Amino acid sequence: MKKIAVIGAGSWGTALAIALTRSRQAHKVALWVFEADICESLRTRRVNDVFLPGFEVPREVEVTNQLGEALAGADIVLSVMPSAHARKLYEQMLPHLSPQMAFVSATKGLEPDSLERVTEIIHKTVSGKFVPRVAALSGPSFAKEVARGDPTAVVIASSDSALCQMVQEEFSGPTFRLYGNDDVTGVELGGAVKNVIAIAAGVCEGLGFGHNTIAALITRGLAEMTRLAVAMGGRRETLAGLAGMGDLVLTCTGGLSRNRTVGVELGKGRKLQEIIGSMRMVAEGVSTTAATVQLARKQGVEMPITEQMHAVLYENRSPRDAIRELMERRLKQE
C-alpha cells in the first residue's frame, strides 16, 4: 500500500485528497496544511471551510501542518501549492525527501521571477540531493466538482512512462480518470497559460459581451497557447487535448474559475488590487500573465491577447480599450 503526501490544502489540494480516497488502489493519504486555523478545522470537523466548504475530508486522510509528518514514508509527493511558493516549499521539504519518492506537480502556473514551470523547479531543487522522478497533473478540473464526484478526466505527463503508468493506476477511480502523456512542456504550459485567457474571457463577460466574443477569444487564445508551447518544445496535439483546449474551455466559461472571476470584476470597472485583496484563494493567471509575456518575447512568439491582458493588469489600460486594440490589429490570415 503506497502513501501519497498531498502538499497544499487549498481547494485543489483538498479536492485531490478526497478524490484519492475513492481511487481503485488502496493507499494512505496525508494532507499537509499551511494555515493553522484550517488545519485545526480539518482535524476536528474534517471540513476546509475557507477553501472548499461543504465537503467532508474522509477520516482516513491524515491531516498535519508538519512537513516531516506528511512526507514520512511517502511514495508519491503530490504538490498543490501556488507556483510562487513552489521553490521555497521544496527547499523546506528537501531534508525529508528520498530517492524512492515520485513527485507529481498539480500546480498550474509559472514562477514569476524565473519563468520556470513547477516540474523544472522540482528538478533543480531536488537534483542536488538525488535525481527526482517528476510528473505533471493538469486538465479541466474544478476542485468543487472533483470533490463532489463529478466524472472528470485529466492528464498525467512525464518522460518516464513507468511513472506515468504508476500514477494513473494509483490516482484513477470511478469518477477520476487519468490519461498519460509524455509532453510535460505542453501539458504544463497549457495549464498555466489558459489562466491568462480565462481572465480575458471574464473581462468580456464583465463588459457585457456575448457568445460570439467568447468563442473567438477561446479559439484565438488556443492559437496563442499553442504557438508558445511549440516554440518551447511542446507538441501541437497536446494543446488540442485535455490539458489545452479542455482546460481552456472550462476556465473561460465556468463560473467556478477564479481567473475568470478576476476578469469579470475588471470588466465591471474594479481595480486589480481591490479584487485580489478580497480573495483568499490565488488566481494564478495574474502573475502568470507577466511571466507569459516575458516568455513570449524571449521566444519571439506573438501573443496579442496575453499582451493586452498584461496592459490591463499592469499598465492601467482600460478593458474596453484592450478589446478595441485586439479588434483593430492588422488584418491577417487565420
GIMOBEL-V188693 format. One record per residue. RES is the residue in one small letter. PHI is phi in whole degrees, 0 to 359 (NA if undefined). Layout:
res=RES phi=PHI
res=RES phi=PHI
This chain:
res=m phi=NA
res=k phi=276
res=k phi=254
res=i phi=246
res=a phi=260
res=v phi=266
res=i phi=258
res=g phi=123
res=a phi=242
res=g phi=287
res=s phi=297
res=w phi=288
res=g phi=298
res=t phi=295
res=a phi=296
res=l phi=294
res=a phi=300
res=i phi=295
res=a phi=298
res=l phi=294
res=t phi=285
res=r phi=256
res=s phi=288
res=r phi=294
res=q phi=271
res=a phi=281
res=h phi=202
res=k phi=270
res=v phi=233
res=a phi=243
res=l phi=243
res=w phi=271
res=v phi=241
res=f phi=285
res=e phi=279
res=a phi=296
res=d phi=292
res=i phi=290
res=c phi=300
res=e phi=295
res=s phi=298
res=l phi=292
res=r phi=289
res=t phi=270
res=r phi=246
res=r phi=63
res=v phi=229
res=n phi=265
res=d phi=296
res=v phi=279
res=f phi=257
res=l phi=213
res=p phi=293
res=g phi=92
res=f phi=235
res=e phi=274
res=v phi=274
res=p phi=306
res=r phi=300
res=e phi=287
res=v phi=280
res=e phi=285
res=v phi=248
res=t phi=210
res=n phi=250
res=q phi=251
res=l phi=301
res=g phi=300
res=e phi=294
res=a phi=296
res=l phi=272
res=a phi=301
res=g phi=74
res=a phi=288
res=d phi=265
res=i phi=232
res=v phi=254
res=l phi=257
res=s phi=264
res=v phi=224
res=m phi=262
res=p phi=302
res=s phi=301
res=a phi=294
res=h phi=256
res=a phi=298
res=r phi=297
res=k phi=298
res=l phi=293
res=y phi=294
res=e phi=296
res=q phi=291
res=m phi=283
res=l phi=310
res=p phi=298
res=h phi=260
res=l phi=265
res=s phi=219
res=p phi=299
res=q phi=285
res=m phi=283
res=a phi=253
res=f phi=241
res=v phi=235
res=s phi=263
res=a phi=249
res=t phi=271
res=k phi=251
res=g phi=185
res=l phi=240
res=e phi=292
res=p phi=302
res=d phi=279
res=s phi=276
res=l phi=67
res=e phi=273
res=r phi=284
res=v phi=293
res=t phi=297
res=e phi=293
res=i phi=298
res=i phi=299
res=h phi=303
res=k phi=291
res=t phi=286
res=v phi=271
res=s phi=297
res=g phi=294
res=k phi=258
res=f phi=195
res=v phi=276
res=p phi=276
res=r phi=267
res=v phi=230
res=a phi=223
res=a phi=239
res=l phi=250
res=s phi=205
res=g phi=133
res=p phi=288
res=s phi=201
res=f phi=290
res=a phi=302
res=k phi=301
res=e phi=286
res=v phi=295
res=a phi=297
res=r phi=287
res=g phi=95
res=d phi=293
res=p phi=305
res=t phi=222
res=a phi=238
res=v phi=228
res=v phi=237
res=i phi=246
res=a phi=239
res=s phi=198
res=s phi=284
res=d phi=265
res=s phi=296
res=a phi=294
res=l phi=295
res=c phi=305
res=q phi=296
res=m phi=297
res=v phi=292
res=q phi=305
res=e phi=293
res=e phi=284
res=f phi=267
res=s phi=289
res=g phi=208
res=p phi=300
res=t phi=237
res=f phi=223
res=r phi=245
res=l phi=249
res=y phi=255
res=g phi=274
res=n phi=202
res=d phi=257
res=d phi=264
res=v phi=295
res=t phi=300
res=g phi=297
res=v phi=294
res=e phi=290
res=l phi=293
res=g phi=301
res=g phi=295
res=a phi=277
res=v phi=285
res=k phi=299
res=n phi=293
res=v phi=294
res=i phi=294
res=a phi=296
res=i phi=298
res=a phi=299
res=a phi=297
res=g phi=295
res=v phi=302
res=c phi=298
res=e phi=297
res=g phi=296
res=l phi=279
res=g phi=89
res=f phi=283
res=g phi=257
res=h phi=291
res=n phi=305
res=t phi=296
res=i phi=294
res=a phi=298
res=a phi=295
res=l phi=297
res=i phi=299
res=t phi=294
res=r phi=286
res=g phi=296
res=l phi=298
res=a phi=299
res=e phi=296
res=m phi=303
res=t phi=292
res=r phi=301
res=l phi=292
res=a phi=299
res=v phi=295
res=a phi=298
res=m phi=260
res=g phi=104
res=g phi=279
res=r phi=252
res=r phi=302
res=e phi=293
res=t phi=297
res=l phi=286
res=a phi=274
res=g phi=257
res=l phi=300
res=a phi=283
res=g phi=248
res=m phi=303
res=g phi=300
res=d phi=291
res=l phi=297
res=v phi=300
res=l phi=300
res=t phi=285
res=c phi=277
res=t phi=240
res=g phi=272
res=g phi=292
res=l phi=275
res=s phi=286
res=r phi=294
res=n phi=292
res=r phi=299
res=t phi=299
res=v phi=302
res=g phi=297
res=v phi=302
res=e phi=292
res=l phi=298
res=g phi=297
res=k phi=276
res=g phi=105
res=r phi=284
res=k phi=275
res=l phi=302
res=q phi=297
res=e phi=294
res=i phi=295
res=i phi=297
res=g phi=295
res=s phi=269
res=m phi=248
res=r phi=271
res=m phi=276
res=v phi=272
res=a phi=261
res=e phi=302
res=g phi=297
res=v phi=295
res=s phi=285
res=t phi=294
res=t phi=301
res=a phi=297
res=a phi=295
res=t phi=293
res=v phi=300
res=q phi=296
res=l phi=299
res=a phi=299
res=r phi=293
res=k phi=296
res=q phi=272
res=g phi=69
res=v phi=256
res=e phi=279
res=m phi=221
res=p phi=296
res=i phi=296
res=t phi=299
res=e phi=300
res=q phi=291
res=m phi=294
res=h phi=297
res=a phi=295
res=v phi=292
res=l phi=286
res=y phi=239
res=e phi=237
res=n phi=64
res=r phi=285
res=s phi=287
res=p phi=305
res=r phi=294
res=d phi=294
res=a phi=297
res=i phi=295
res=r phi=298
res=e phi=301
res=l phi=295
res=m phi=287
res=e phi=262
res=r phi=298
res=r phi=305
res=l phi=291
res=k phi=207
res=q phi=284
res=e phi=291
